[in-house]
Amino acid sequence: MSFSVKKEGNLIFNDFGGYQTRNISTMWCIEQANKIYNWNDFTEIKIHTGDYEASENDYTYSKQNSYQNVVPDFNFESWPQAGINDYEEFIKQIDAQGLLGFDINKVGWIGNPNTHPYRYRMLEIGEGNKDIFDFFVINWNKPNNYISTPDLVKKYSMLIDIEGNGYSGRLKHLLYSHRPLLLVDRPHKEYFFEYLKEWEHYIPVNRDLSDLVEKTKWCLENYEKALKIAENAYQFSKKYLSRKACFKQWNTVINKHIIKNSDVDVIVVGCGLSGCVTANRFASKGKKVLILEKREHIGGNCYDYVDEQGILMNKYGAHLFHTNNERVWNYVNQFDKWVRWDHKVIGNVDRQLVPIPVNITTVNTLCNQTIKNEQEMDKWLKETQVVYDEITNSEEVAKSRVGEVLYDKIFKDYTYKQWNKYPEELKPEVLARIPIRNNFDDRYFSDRFQALPHKGYTHFFNKLLDNPMIRVCTGVDFLDIGKIDNKIIIYTGPIDEYFSGHDKLEYRSIDFVIERYKNMNYYQPNSVVNYPGKDVNFTRIVEYKHFLNQDSPHTTIVKEYTKSDGEPYYPVPTQKNIERYEKYKELAKHEKDVHFLGRLATYKYFNMDEAILNALEYFDKNFE
């Protein structure tokens, strides 16, 4: 048993003794998690380091049929009494052995039967079915027939885990084994059981073992299928059972404790523009605000950092601030200095570099014209544009502006790469945002105010949040916290994640593939080069060194590949998705004290200035 507190920035432990080295290892895990997440001060929590809970309010390694206050067990650090001096090294041994062939095509198990009656029942079944089971009893006081877990993995084609006194110290190891795992049902739940799925990560066995023989024979007869389940378990383990995952779980546990014992007035979910602007407005009115951010950093998709080559770059794609709204411009300038930046984009079309959006130079290059002025451009556009009685989709938007030829060269395939849908399948507003120029202006935006924060967006966000009334907790998923009463909740995450169990909304995500080049001045002539054609899979290349005219002997580029799975970046505005969102919108109306705000929560694309203005105006309407 141990007690933990954080006071005036310092962790304080009171160790009241426990079994083996469990307290020491548990405290080590807490210390390491605190080094990563740097928690706010928190009141005392009592951690029971036995196999099962001592009382309902204890924090413990497992609980019967509940995940409340369940924490990672001690052996994420070490378990020297079981021959585990370092968890990560031990897992590597199991991983390596599991990739080798097995010696015996049976289910292998070794353990102490005295910790649960069902273990004796399992031994009886093993005695009657020695052709498929090898079960060994170990006396920990006289371990003369001990087989280590890596050796067990190497020896047998299948493994089994069965309940003992409470939580299972061994289960984590077995899930890494690349071996089909028979998991016997048990009432004691560990933190990761919530995500562990039968027939996806393990072969389920009834608690009374009535189907043990049947499930084992299924594995033997369908071993390739069982191996796929084992591989799923391995991938699951890398996500939920690494030491890093342990620290992340402790972060969730501690922050849940902080939240439920805090005196904050407002909880903001998400540390992007919508969340941070709203937090700042509440703080300016004297309200205590706690921001919960799922990622490990502030700033949402605007987050930037200096890479190993000394180049300031965005992690989630280039962000260029532009606006005509004076309120927004004045607001952002309260917090940081902004440097004028007229963004330009060029497209690699037919192996020629042309300005995007379309201007006179684009038309002359791609359509073999010799247009010299705005009057000639207007005439060409009028002759080229397709006229519709009513615009119903993005294809019609594009053709009504640039005609058939430029639609095919610039918009059609690029839109498909970006959205996995052709323009005819998308609502008009998707391509309606893209301007057409009747002159030689090669700027991407024509807004009055165009700028970048002089030290990057992360610096700007730090300034925006620099208020004693605002606290930020990163690495915390609000949906893991559970219900929070009597607080104002500003939710800026995906609305379909908040309301689980309904038809999912469709989003587009992006893979950012970084390439670094030594001793190269520039890779390309512009910060952003779009690739509209089908000849390459990526949509664009961004070279961040161009932004703010950075100085480095090297350069870094990022190729962007859009995809359907992954982090949700862009809502996909099809009729089906809009209809689904309307159902979520109706559900949101009935959530007490919860406000849905921002791009993901309202399933609407916002430019940065639009997100800021939307947050300001929402606050004005609902909280002033």
VEXFI-256356 format. One line per 10 residues: for each residue z negated, x, y negated of C-alpha. Coordinates in steps of 0.05 Angstrom, whole numbers, plus 32768, in hexadecimal, padded with zeros to 4 digits. Each point is the difference from the previous one (the first is absolute). Layout:
! VEXFI-256356
Z X Y ~ ... .
This chain:
! VEXFI-256356
8000 8000 8000 ~ 8010 8019 7FBA ~ 8001 7FE4 7FBA ~ 8035 8011 7FCC ~ 8000 7FF8 7FB5 ~ 802A 801C 7FC7 ~ 7FD9 8009 7FC0 ~ 8016 8023 7FC0 ~ 803D 801A 8024 ~ 7FDA 801E 803B .
7FFE 7FEA 8048 ~ 7FB9 7FFA 801C ~ 7FF2 7FFB 804A ~ 7FBF 7FEF 8024 ~ 8005 8013 8049 ~ 7FCD 7FDD 802B ~ 8018 801D 8041 ~ 802F 7FE6 8035 ~ 8023 800F 8041 ~ 8020 8045 8008 .
8024 8017 7FC0 ~ 8019 7FBB 7FEB ~ 7FDD 7FFE 7FBD ~ 8017 8045 7FEC ~ 8049 7FF1 8011 ~ 7FFE 7FBC 7FDF ~ 7FE5 801E 7FC0 ~ 8037 8035 8002 ~ 8035 7FCA 8003 ~ 7FE1 7FDC 7FC5 .
7FFD 8040 7FD8 ~ 8049 8010 800E ~ 8016 7FBA 7FED ~ 7FD9 8005 7FBF ~ 8023 8042 7FEF ~ 8043 7FDC 8006 ~ 7FEF 7FBE 7FDE ~ 7FC6 8014 7FD2 ~ 7FDC 7FBD 8005 ~ 7FD9 7FE0 7FC8 .
7FB5 7FFE 800A ~ 7FE9 7FCF 8035 ~ 7FBE 7FE3 8018 ~ 7FE0 8010 8043 ~ 8024 7FF0 8041 ~ 7FDF 8006 8044 ~ 802C 801E 8037 ~ 7FEB 7FF5 8048 ~ 801E 8037 802C ~ 7FF0 7FE2 8043 .
8033 7FE1 802F ~ 7FF7 7FBA 7FE3 ~ 7FE2 7FDD 7FC3 ~ 7FB5 7FFD 7FF7 ~ 8003 7FC8 7FCC ~ 8034 7FD4 7FDF ~ 8000 8026 7FBE ~ 8005 8046 801E ~ 803E 802A 7FF8 ~ 8011 8014 8047 .
8038 801A 802D ~ 800C 7FBC 8020 ~ 7FE9 7FB8 7FFD ~ 8006 7FC6 8030 ~ 803B 7FD4 7FEB ~ 7FFE 8017 7FB7 ~ 801D 8035 7FD3 ~ 7FCB 7FF8 7FCA ~ 7FE3 8044 7FEC ~ 8022 8024 803A .
800B 804A 7FF1 ~ 8025 803A 8022 ~ 7FD7 8022 8035 ~ 7FE5 8046 7FFC ~ 8030 8025 802D ~ 8037 8001 7FCC ~ 7FDC 8040 7FEE ~ 7FE7 801A 8043 ~ 7FDA 7FEF 803F ~ 7FE8 8042 801C .
7FD7 7FDF 8037 ~ 8042 7FE6 801D ~ 8025 8042 7FF5 ~ 8022 7FE9 7FBF ~ 7FF3 8035 7FCC ~ 8037 7FE7 7FD1 ~ 801F 7FBB 8004 ~ 8045 8014 7FE7 ~ 8006 803B 8030 ~ 7FE9 7FD4 803A .
8035 7FCC 7FEF ~ 8035 8036 7FFF ~ 7FEC 8014 8047 ~ 8005 7FB8 8018 ~ 8043 7FF8 7FDD ~ 801B 803F 8021 ~ 7FE8 7FEE 8046 ~ 801C 7FB9 7FFA ~ 8046 801B 7FF3 ~ 7FFE 8024 8043 .
800D 7FDF 8043 ~ 7FC5 7FE2 8026 ~ 7FE6 8019 8043 ~ 7FE9 7FBF 801F ~ 8020 7FBB 7FF7 ~ 7FBE 7FDA 7FFB ~ 7FCF 7FE5 7FCC ~ 7FCD 8037 7FF1 ~ 7FB9 7FF7 7FE4 ~ 7FC0 8027 7FFD .
7FBE 7FE9 7FE3 ~ 7FB9 7FE7 8008 ~ 7FFB 7FBB 8021 ~ 7FB9 7FF5 7FE9 ~ 8015 7FEB 7FBA ~ 801C 7FBD 8016 ~ 8001 7FD5 8040 ~ 804B 7FF6 7FFB ~ 8009 804B 800C ~ 7FE0 7FF8 8045 .
8030 7FC6 800C ~ 803A 802E 7FEC ~ 7FE8 8035 8032 ~ 7FFF 7FCB 8037 ~ 8047 7FEC 7FF0 ~ 8013 804A 8001 ~ 7FE1 800A 8045 ~ 802A 7FC7 801B ~ 8041 8018 7FE0 ~ 8000 804B 8006 .
804C 8001 8001 ~ 8002 7FEE 7FB6 ~ 7FBB 8014 7FE4 ~ 7FDA 8041 7FFA ~ 7FBB 7FF2 7FE1 ~ 7FCA 8036 7FFC ~ 7FB7 7FFA 7FEE ~ 7FE4 8035 7FD2 ~ 7FB7 8012 7FF9 ~ 7FFA 801D 7FBA .
7FC1 8025 8015 ~ 8025 8022 803A ~ 804A 7FFF 7FEC ~ 8019 8025 803D ~ 803E 7FD4 8008 ~ 8010 7FF8 7FB6 ~ 8049 7FF8 7FED ~ 8010 8008 7FB6 ~ 802B 7FCB 7FDF ~ 803C 802F 7FF7 .
7FFC 8010 804A ~ 7FFA 7FB7 8012 ~ 803F 7FF2 7FD7 ~ 8025 8038 8022 ~ 7FEA 7FE9 8045 ~ 800E 7FB5 8000 ~ 803B 7FD3 7FEE ~ 7FD4 7FC8 7FE5 ~ 7FBB 7FFC 7FE0 ~ 7FCB 7FCB 7FF5 .
7FC9 7FF2 7FCE ~ 7FC6 7FD2 8010 ~ 7FC3 7FEC 7FD6 ~ 7FBE 8023 8004 ~ 7FC3 7FF6 7FD4 ~ 8029 7FEF 7FC3 ~ 8038 8025 7FDD ~ 802F 802E 8027 ~ 8001 8049 7FEB ~ 8039 800D 8030 .
8031 7FC9 7FEE ~ 801B 8025 7FC3 ~ 8011 803C 802B ~ 8023 7FD6 8036 ~ 802D 7FDD 7FCD ~ 801C 8045 7FEE ~ 8010 8011 8048 ~ 8048 7FE7 8008 ~ 7FE6 7FDF 8040 ~ 8000 7FB4 800C .
7FB9 7FE8 7FF1 ~ 7FDE 7FC7 8024 ~ 7FCE 7FE6 7FCD ~ 7FC9 7FD3 801B ~ 7FEB 7FC9 7FD0 ~ 7FBC 8008 7FDF ~ 7FD7 7FDC 7FCB ~ 7FF1 8040 7FD7 ~ 8034 8009 7FCA ~ 8010 8042 7FDE .
8021 8004 7FBC ~ 8046 800B 801B ~ 7FFE 7FC8 8033 ~ 8018 7FD1 7FC9 ~ 8044 8022 8003 ~ 8003 8010 804A ~ 8030 7FD0 8024 ~ 8002 7FF0 804B ~ 8042 800E 8023 ~ 8015 8027 7FC2 .
7FCD 8038 8002 ~ 7FDD 7FF4 8043 ~ 8001 7FD8 8040 ~ 7FC8 7FCC 7FFB ~ 7FCE 7FF6 8039 ~ 7FCE 7FC7 8005 ~ 7FB8 8013 7FF3 ~ 7FEC 7FEB 8047 ~ 8038 802C 801C ~ 801D 7FC5 8026 .
8047 8017 7FEF ~ 7FF6 804C 8003 ~ 8028 8009 8040 ~ 8037 7FD2 7FE8 ~ 8008 8023 7FBD ~ 7FFF 8044 8021 ~ 8038 7FEC 8030 ~ 8027 7FE6 7FC4 ~ 7FFB 8045 7FE1 ~ 8017 8022 8040 .
803B 7FD1 8008 ~ 8013 8002 7FB6 ~ 7FED 8047 7FEE ~ 8037 8009 7FCC ~ 7FE9 7FC2 7FDB ~ 7FB8 8018 8006 ~ 8014 8043 7FE3 ~ 801E 7FDD 7FC3 ~ 7FBD 7FDE 7FF6 ~ 7FDF 8045 8005 .
802E 801C 7FCC ~ 7FEF 7FC6 7FD2 ~ 7FB7 8011 800B ~ 800D 8048 7FEC ~ 8022 7FEB 7FBF ~ 7FC6 7FCF 7FF4 ~ 7FCF 8039 8009 ~ 8022 802D 7FCE ~ 7FFB 7FC8 7FCD ~ 7FB9 7FE5 800E .
7FDB 8035 8028 ~ 800D 8041 7FDC ~ 7FC9 8023 7FDA ~ 8024 7FEC 7FC0 ~ 7FFE 7FB7 8017 ~ 7FB5 8008 800D ~ 7FF6 8016 7FB8 ~ 802A 7FC7 7FE6 ~ 7FD7 7FCE 8028 ~ 7FC0 801D 7FE4 .
801F 7FF7 7FBB ~ 800D 7FB6 800F ~ 7FB9 7FF7 801B ~ 7FDE 8021 7FC4 ~ 802B 7FDD 7FCD ~ 7FF4 7FBD 8022 ~ 7FB5 800F 7FF9 ~ 8009 8014 7FB7 ~ 8028 7FC1 7FF0 ~ 7FCF 7FD1 8021 .
7FC6 8020 7FDC ~ 8022 800A 7FBD ~ 7FF7 7FDC 7FBE ~ 804A 8002 7FEC ~ 801F 7FC3 7FDF ~ 8048 800B 8016 ~ 8021 801F 803D ~ 8048 8016 7FF6 ~ 8029 800B 803F ~ 8035 8035 7FF4 .
8001 803A 7FCF ~ 8048 7FF8 7FE7 ~ 8016 7FE8 7FBB ~ 7FEC 7FB7 8008 ~ 7FBB 8010 801B ~ 7FF0 8038 7FD0 ~ 8016 7FDC 7FC2 ~ 7FD6 7FC4 8014 ~ 7FC4 802D 8010 ~ 8007 8020 7FBC .
8001 7FBC 7FDD ~ 7FC2 7FE8 8025 ~ 7FDB 8041 7FF1 ~ 8011 7FF9 7FB6 ~ 7FDB 7FBD 8002 ~ 7FC1 8020 801E ~ 800D 7FEB 8048 ~ 7FEF 802F 803A ~ 803F 800B 802A ~ 8009 801E 8045 .
8047 8013 8015 ~ 800F 8004 804A ~ 803E 8028 8012 ~ 801B 8004 8047 ~ 8023 8042 7FF3 ~ 7FDD 8042 7FF4 ~ 8013 8003 7FB7 ~ 8004 7FD8 7FC0 ~ 8040 7FEA 7FDC ~ 8023 7FD6 8035 .
8049 8010 8007 ~ 7FFF 8025 7FBD ~ 7FD4 8037 801D ~ 801A 8046 7FF4 ~ 7FE8 8046 8011 ~ 8014 8049 7FF8 ~ 8020 801A 8040 ~ 7FFB 8045 801F ~ 8039 8019 7FD4 ~ 7FDD 7FEB 7FC0 .
802B 7FC3 7FF4 ~ 7FE3 7FBD 7FE9 ~ 801D 7FCA 802C ~ 7FF5 7FB8 8013 ~ 7FEA 7FF2 8047 ~ 8022 7FBC 8003 ~ 8040 8009 7FDB ~ 8012 800F 7FB7 ~ 7FDE 7FD3 7FCD ~ 801F 7FFA 7FBB .
7FDA 7FD9 7FCB ~ 8029 7FD6 7FD0 ~ 7FF2 7FC2 7FD7 ~ 8013 7FD8 7FC3 ~ 7FBB 7FE0 7FFE ~ 7FD5 801C 7FC7 ~ 7FC0 7FE6 801D ~ 800C 8026 8041 ~ 8015 803F 7FDB ~ 7FC4 7FFF 7FD3 .
7FD2 7FF2 803B ~ 8016 803D 802A ~ 7FFE 802D 7FC3 ~ 7FB5 7FF2 7FF9 ~ 7FF3 802B 803E ~ 8031 803A 8001 ~ 8037 8024 7FDC ~ 8047 7FEB 8014 ~ 803F 802A 7FF9 ~ 8043 7FE1 7FEF .
802C 8001 803E ~ 8045 7FE0 8003 ~ 800C 7FF9 804A ~ 8046 800A 801B ~ 801C 7FF2 8046 ~ 8042 8018 801C ~ 8022 7FE6 803E ~ 8026 8028 8034 ~ 803B 7FD0 8009 ~ 8040 8015 8023 .
7FE5 8048 7FFB ~ 7FFF 7FFA 7FB4 ~ 7FC2 7FFF 7FD4 ~ 8000 7FC5 7FD1 ~ 7FCC 7FDF 7FD3 ~ 7FD7 7FC6 801B ~ 7FFE 7FCA 7FE6 ~ 804A 7FF5 7FF5 ~ 801A 8018 7FBC ~ 8043 8015 7FE4 .
7FFD 8044 8024 ~ 7FF2 7FDE 8042 ~ 803B 7FD1 7FF9 ~ 8030 8037 7FEA ~ 7FEC 802D 803A ~ 7FFF 7FCD 8039 ~ 8036 7FD0 7FE9 ~ 8031 8032 7FE1 ~ 7FFA 7FE3 7FBA ~ 8004 8021 7FBB .
7FD2 7FD3 7FDA ~ 7FEB 801E 7FBD ~ 7FD2 7FCD 7FDD ~ 7FD7 7FC1 8007 ~ 803A 7FD1 7FEF ~ 802B 801D 8038 ~ 7FC4 7FFD 8030 ~ 7FF2 7FB7 7FEF ~ 8049 7FF0 800D ~ 8000 8024 8043 .
7FBF 7FDE 8016 ~ 801B 7FBB 7FED ~ 803F 800B 8029 ~ 7FD8 801C 803B ~ 7FC2 7FD3 8004 ~ 7FFF 7FC7 8032 ~ 7FEF 7FBD 7FE0 ~ 7FD2 7FD0 8025 ~ 7FEB 7FB9 7FED ~ 7FBA 8012 8018 .
7FE1 8042 8015 ~ 7FDC 7FF6 8043 ~ 7FF6 8046 801C ~ 8001 804A 7FEE ~ 8048 800B 8017 ~ 8017 7FCE 7FCC ~ 7FD4 8021 7FCC ~ 8020 8044 800C ~ 8048 7FE6 8003 ~ 7FF6 7FD6 7FC2 .
7FEE 8041 7FDB ~ 802C 8037 801D ~ 8034 7FDE 802C ~ 8014 800C 8049 ~ 8011 804B 8000 ~ 7FBF 801A 7FE1 ~ 7FD9 7FCD 8028 ~ 801B 801F 8040 ~ 7FF7 8048 7FE9 ~ 7FBB 7FFC 7FE0 .
7FDA 7FC1 8013 ~ 8013 7FE5 8044 ~ 7FEC 8037 8031 ~ 7FC8 801C 7FD3 ~ 7FDF 7FBB 7FFF ~ 8005 7FFC 804C ~ 7FDF 8045 8007 ~ 7FCA 7FEC 7FD0 ~ 7FF2 7FBA 801A ~ 801F 7FFC 8046 .
8026 7FC5 7FE4 ~ 8041 7FFA 7FDB ~ 7FFE 7FE6 7FB9 ~ 8019 7FBC 8015 ~ 7FBF 7FF7 8028 ~ 7FD3 800F 7FC4 ~ 7FE9 7FD6 7FC6 ~ 8025 800D 7FBE ~ 7FC5 8023 7FDF ~ 8005 803E 802D .
803F 801A 7FDF ~ 7FF7 7FDB 7FBF ~ 7FD0 8037 7FE9 ~ 8039 8034 8000 ~ 8023 8004 7FBC ~ 8049 800D 7FF1 ~ 8014 802A 7FC4 ~ 803E 7FF6 7FD5 ~ 7FF8 8045 7FE1 ~ 7FF2 8048 8014 .
7FB4 7FF8 8001 ~ 7FEB 8022 8041 ~ 7FB6 7FEF 7FFE ~ 7FE6 7FD7 803A ~ 7FD5 7FD4 7FD1 ~ 800D 7FE8 7FBA ~ 7FB8 7FED 7FF0 ~ 7FE2 8014 7FBD ~ 7FC7 8026 8020 ~ 800F 8031 8039 .
7FCE 8035 8012 ~ 7FD8 8026 8034 ~ 7FB5 8010 7FFD ~ 7FFC 8049 7FE9 ~ 7FD5 8016 803A ~ 8018 7FCE 8034 ~ 7FEC 7FBB 8016 ~ 7FC1 8014 8026 ~ 7FE5 801F 7FC0 ~ 8011 7FBF 7FDC .
7FDB 7FD6 8034 ~ 7FC3 802D 7FFC ~ 7FFE 7FF3 7FB5 ~ 800B 7FB5 800A ~ 7FC4 7FFE 8030 ~ 7FD3 802E 7FD8 ~ 7FCA 7FCC 7FF3 ~ 7FB8 8000 8018 ~ 8008 7FB7 8013 ~ 8036 8011 8033 .
7FF4 801E 8045 ~ 8038 8010 8031 ~ 7FFB 8005 804C ~ 803E 801C 8021 ~ 8010 7FFE 804A ~ 7FE2 7FBA 8006 ~ 8027 7FC5 801B ~ 7FE5 7FC1 7FDF ~ 8014 7FD7 803D ~ 7FD0 802A 802B .
7FC6 7FEF 7FD2 ~ 7FFA 7FB7 8012 ~ 7FEF 7FC5 7FD4 ~ 7FE1 800F 7FBC ~ 7FDD 7FC7 7FDB ~ 7FED 7FF6 7FB7 ~ 8031 8034 7FE4 ~ 8042 7FFA 7FDC ~ 8036 801D 802D ~ 8041 801A 7FE4 .
802E 8009 803C ~ 8040 8029 7FF6 ~ 8012 800D 8048 ~ 8034 7FDC 802B ~ 7FF0 7FB6 8000 ~ 8015 7FF8 8048 ~ 7FCD 8034 8015 ~ 7FC9 7FD9 7FDD ~ 8013 7FC0 8024 ~ 800C 801A 8047 .
801B 7FD4 8037 ~ 803B 7FE4 7FD9 ~ 804A 8012 7FFE ~ 8006 8046 7FE3 ~ 8026 800E 7FC0 ~ 8038 8033 8001 ~ 7FFA 8042 7FDA ~ 8029 803F 7FFA ~ 7FE0 8043 8008 ~ 8017 8047 7FF5 .
7FFD 8042 8026 ~ 7FFA 803A 7FCF ~ 801C 803F 8020 ~ 7FEC 803E 7FD8 ~ 802A 803F 8000 ~ 7FEA 803F 7FDB ~ 802D 8039 7FEA ~ 7FE8 8044 7FED ~ 801F 8028 7FC7 ~ 802E 7FC7 7FEC .
8005 7FE9 7FB8 ~ 801A 7FBA 800D ~ 801B 7FDC 803E ~ 8028 7FCC 7FD9 ~ 8015 7FF5 7FB8 ~ 7FD2 7FC5 7FF3 ~ 7FBB 7FE7 8012 ~ 801C 7FC6 8028 ~ 8042 7FFC 8025 ~ 8010 7FBF 8024 .
802B 7FFE 803F ~ 801F 7FBA 8003 ~ 802F 800E 803A ~ 7FF7 7FF7 804C ~ 800F 804A 800C ~ 7FB5 8012 7FFA ~ 7FC3 7FD8 8015 ~ 7FD4 8010 7FC5 ~ 8005 7FD9 7FBF ~ 7FF1 8037 7FCE .
7FE7 8047 7FF5 ~ 7FCA 800C 7FCD ~ 7FF5 8046 7FE4 ~ 7FBD 7FFC 7FDB ~ 8007 8043 7FDD ~ 802F 7FDF 7FCE ~ 7FCA 7FD0 7FE7 ~ 7FDC 801B 7FC3 ~ 802C 803F 8007 ~ 7FCF 8022 802F .
8001 804B 8009 ~ 8000 801D 8047 ~ 802A 8035 8023 ~ 8006 7FCF 803B ~ 8013 7FB7 8007 ~ 7FED 7FC3 8029 ~ 802C 7FC5 8011 ~ 7FEF 7FBE 8022 ~ 8033 7FD8 8028 ~ 7FEF 7FB6 8003 .
800F 7FD6 803E ~ 7FF0 7FB6 7FFB ~ 7FE5 7FDB 803E ~ 7FE1 7FBF 8015 ~ 7FBD 8019 801A ~ 7FCB 802A 7FDE ~ 7FDE 7FFA 7FBD ~ 8018 7FC1 7FDC ~ 8025 8014 7FC0 ~ 8032 7FCA 7FEF .
7FFD 7FB6 800E ~ 8041 7FE7 801E ~ 8014 7FC3 7FD8 ~ 8026 7FD6 8033 ~ 7FF9 7FB4 8001 ~ 7FD8 8004 8041 ~ 7FCE 8031 7FE2 ~ 7FF9 7FD8 7FBF ~ 7FF0 7FC2 8029 ~ 7FCC 8026 8028 .
7FE1 801C 7FC2 ~ 7FF8 7FB9 7FE3 ~ 7FD5 7FEF 803C ~ 7FD4 803D 7FF2 ~ 7FFD 7FED 7FB7 ~ 7FE4 7FBD 8014 ~ 7FCB 8020 802C ~ 7FED 802E 7FC6 ~ 7FEF 7FC4 7FD4 ~ 7FC6 7FEF 802E .
7FDF 8045 8001 ~ 7FC1 7FFD 7FD6 ~ 7FF7 8039 7FCE ~ 803D 8025 801C ~ 803B 800F 7FD0 ~ 8042 8019 801C ~ 8022 802F 7FD0 ~ 803A 8031 8001 ~ 803F 800F 8026 ~ 7FE7 7FF9 8047 .
7FCF 7FC7 7FF4 ~ 8033 7FD5 7FDC ~ 803C 8018 8029 ~ 8028 8013 7FC2 ~ 8021 8040 7FE9 ~ 7FE2 801B 7FC0 ~ 8015 803C 7FD6 ~ 7FC4 8028 7FE9 ~ 7FFE 7FE0 7FBB ~ 8006 7FBB 801F .
7FC6 800E 802E ~ 7FD5 8017 7FC5 ~ 8013 7FC4 7FD5 ~ 7FF4 7FD0 803A ~ 7FBA 801C 800A ~ 7FF0 7FFD 7FB6 ~ 8018 7FB9 7FF9 ~ 7FDE 7FE9 8040 ~ 7FBE 801C 7FE6 ~ 800B 7FDE 7FBC .
800D 7FBD 8022 ~ 7FC8 8002 8034 ~ 7FC8 802C 7FE7 ~ 8001 8006 7FB4 .
